[in-house]
Amino acid sequence: MNFEYFWRQQDDIPAGMGYPLFGAAHLLSVGIALCLVVLLICGIRKLEDKQQRRVMSVLPILMVLLEIFKDAFLVRAGRFGIGYLPLHVCSIGIFIFLLREFLPWDRAKEIFGEIAFVLIMPASIAALLFADWTIYYPVLNFMNLYSYVWHGALVLYPALLMARGDVKPSIRHIHYVLLFFCVVVPAIYAFDKRFGCNYFFVNWPVPNSPLSWMESFMGNPGYLVGYGGLTLAVILMVYLWGYLMFFKKKSKVEKKTYDAESKKPVIKASICNGEQVAGFQDIHTGAFEEVMLIRDSEDLFRFKDEYGISGEIEKIY
């Protein structure tokens, strides 16, 4: 194994040291990254709900620390520059995850959870498939390995939201994603034009990607029209997947109702043994009505699904 270029940035590596897109090394790396994501999801879902929520809170913080470590490496190498700011759609995922995790309002969690699943996760999968770093870095290089770990983490968090039932994508919420684009894309485009960067790939397309194929016959900036159409198509496909995953499953579950004006859903947890029971608490008297025992995230998802509850459920003791 040759570690000579492990701690080198692309400008300090001789040309031709990279590896081909869709070659054995690239496909194996993508496969390993996605397999690790699946294994982590399976492992995390076996934890108790409280532990799962703790993991969900820690993940965005770990990603911030990982980004800081990468930037520290680039500063030490004398190669940190304006092109390494966290302004790509994937990098903005850090802020989306943090807002979803730590804002206290259920609507905010719903909005940023939807954006994370519908936009950040597909964009990160696309980044893995059409990796723009393989032509610069050898396999045994920090920036190469970091890129797979980073984008894998960007897939992991939204996938966990889906697995836990914390996000239920609905085409009725597409305005969340469209509003995000309306706010962020013009600012990124102006920044790119002013400083000659390529965040969101709006100045030039990634080589050997669908965007470069569009550029071949639509020109530049003509490919941006196709870029927008492709983005919308992917978003609609994710919503279709969400429909197949959640709404068909939902139709098979016997729906129940509760009086939302006089009762609120709560999880009653025992201080002694940690046992958790889902039910409803009378808003006026505080009386608790037990519904079902919560043993894991699947039970919690079923309770929320049966009664049409979204967002976090208050815990009482």
N, C-alpha and C positions, 0 to 999 in steps of 0.2 A: 504493500500500500504506500502511495506517495502522498505525504502530508505537506509537501514543500509549499503548496499554495493554499493551505487551509485558512490561514489568517491573512488573506489578501483580498482586496477589493478589485473589481473587474479591471480598473485602469492599471493595476499593478500585475496583471496576469497576461502572459503572451497570447496573441491571437491564436485561435485554433485549439484552445485547451478545453472548450466546452463539449457538449454532447448533443446529438440530434434530437429534435422534438419528435415524439412518438417512436424513438428508438428504444431498445431494451432497457437502458438505464432510466429513461424518463418514465416509461410505463410501469416499471417495477417500483419506482419511487412513489408514483401516484397511487399504485395499488397498496403499498405498505401504509401510506398516509391515511387512505380511506379505511383500510382494515383496522388500523389503530383507533380511528374514530368510532367504528362500529363496536369494537371491543370495549372501549371506554364507556360508550352509551349503555351497553349491556351490564357492565360492572356497576356503574353509577345507579342504574335503575333498581339494582338489588338492595340498595341502601334504604334506610327509613326515610320518610318524606322530609323530616327535619334535616337530615344529613345531606339529602339531595339538594335542598335549598341552599345549604351552606356551600356546597360545591359550586352551584350556579352563581353565588355571590363572589366566590373566590376567582372563578375563571377570568372575568374581565380584568381583574386586578393583576393576575398573573400575566395577562397579555400586555398590559401597560408596562410591567416590569421587563418583559421580553423585548418590547419596542425600545425601552430605554437602554437595555443592554446592547442591542444592535446599534443604536445611535452612538453609544459610548465607544464601541469597536470602531465605527467609522471615524469618529473624532480622533481617536488614538492613531488611526491609520492616515489621518490627514485628508480624508476623502469625504467627509460629511459636507453636503451642500443642499441647495434649495430643492434639488430633485429627490431628496430623501424625507421630505415632510410627510406626515400622515394624512395625505389628501387624496389618495386613490380611493375608489369606492370600497375596496376591501379594508384599507386602513381606517376609513371612517367608521367601519364596523365596531372598532373599539369604543367610540363615543356612543354609538347606538346601543351597544350592550350595556355600557355603564348607565346610561339614562334609563334603559328598561329595568335594570336590576335595582337601582337605588332611588329613583323617583318614587314618592309615596302614593301617587294617585293611580287607581286602577286603569283609568283611561289612558294615561301615559304608558303604562306597562303594555296595554293592548296595542297602542299605536307603534311603539318601538319594537315590540315583539313581532308584529306583523312585518315591519320593514326588515327586521333581522332575518326572518324566515323567507320572505318573498324576494328580497333583493340581495342581501349580503351573502346568504348561503349559495344561491346559484352563481353569483359573481365569483365567489371563492372557488367553486368547483370548476368554473370556466378558466380561472387563473391557473389552476393545477393542470388542466388539460392543455391549455395553450400557453404554457410557461414561457415568459420572455427572458428568463435568466439563464436558460440552459446553454445558450450560445456563448455566454461569457465565462461561466464557471465550470470547473471540473466537478465531478461528483463529490469528492472529498474536499469540500470547501465550506466554511462556516455560513456564508451568505446563501449558498445553494441549499444546505440542510435547513437553515433557518426558514427559508421560503416555504418549504414543504410543511414544516411544523406550524408556521404561522397561519398558512391557509387551511391546514387541517383543523386548527383551533377555531378558525372562523366558520368552519362547517359544523364543528362539534356543538357550539353553544346553541345555535338555532335548532339543530337536530334534537338536542335535549329538550328544548322548549316544546317541540312537537311531540316527542316521546312521552313527556310528562302531561301533555294536555294543557299546557300553559298558553299555547297559541293555537287558534283555530282559524286558519286563513279563509277569508270569505271575499268573494268578488265585490261585495257591498262595501268593503274597506279599501278598495283599490285607490281611493282618493288619498289615503295615507301615503302611499308610495308615490303617486303623481305629485302631491304637494311637496314631498321631499325632493323630487327632481326639480320642481319649479324653483325651490329655494336654493338648492346646492349647485346644480349644473351651471346656471348663468355665472355664478361667482367663480366656479372652478375654471370655466371657459375664459373669463376675463383675466384671471390669474395666469393661466397658461399662455395667453397671448402676450401679456405684459412681460413675463419672465422667461418665455421660451421653454416652458415645461410641457409635460404630456400627461398630466393627471386626467383620469377618466378616459385616456386615449382619444382626446378630441382634437389633437394637433396632427397626429399620424397614427396609423393602426399598428397593432402588434404583428410582426412578420409571421407568416404561415398560420394565420388565424382567419376566421370568417370575415373580419374587418378588412384584412389585406386583400381578400378575394373580392369584396365589394369595391374596394378602391381601384382594382384592376379594370373595372368597367364603368364605375361611377365617378372616378376621380377623387381628388381631395380639394375642397371639403365635401364633395358630393356624397362620399361614403357615410357621412354623418346621418343622412336621411335613412339609409339602410340600417345603420347602427341603431337609430331610434326605433325603427320597425322591428328589428330583431329583439331589442330589449323588451318591447311591449309584448311580443310573441312569447318570450320566455316567461314573463310575469304571468300571462294568461295560462300558460302551461302549468306553472306552479299552482295557480288557483284551481285549475282542473284537478291536479293531483290532490290538492287539499280537499276538494269536494269528494273525490273517490275515497280518500283516506278517512275522512271524518263524517261527512254528511250521510253516506250510505250506512256507515256503522251506527250513526245516530238514529237513523230511521228504524233500525232493528231493536233499539232500546225502548222499553216502555216509558213514556214520558210522564212525569209527575209534576205537580204544581204545589206551591206554598203561598201563603198570604204575605207578600212582600211588604205590605203596609204595617203589619203588626209583628212580623217575625224576620229574623235575619239568620243566614247560614253561619254556623260556627263549628269549630273543631274543639271538643272538650278533651283536654289532655290530663292524665293523672300525674300528679307530682311524684307519687310513690314509685309507680312501675312504668311510667311513660306511655301507657295505653291511650290510644286516641279514638274518639268516637265522634262521628259527624252527625249533625242534627241542626235543630233550629232553636233559637233563643227568643223568647217573647220580649219585644222591645220595651214594653211597659212594666212587666213584672219580673223579668229576668229568668223566668222558668225555662228549663231546658228540655226539649223534646228529642229523645234519641232516635236516630234513623238507622245507622249502620256502623260497624266497627271498621276503622281504617288501619289496615295492616301494612299497606304499601302504597306506592303512587298509583297503581292500577285501581285500587279501591277508591282513592281520592278522585281520580279521573271519572270513574263510574258515577260517583255521587254528584259531581258537578255536572256531568252530562245528563243524568236523569232529570235533574231539576233546572237545567238551563242556566247554571251559574258560571260566570266568567270572572277572571281576576283572582286575587288572593283571598282566602277565607280567614277571618279573624280566629285566633286561638284563645280559648279561655281555660282556666284551671279550677 
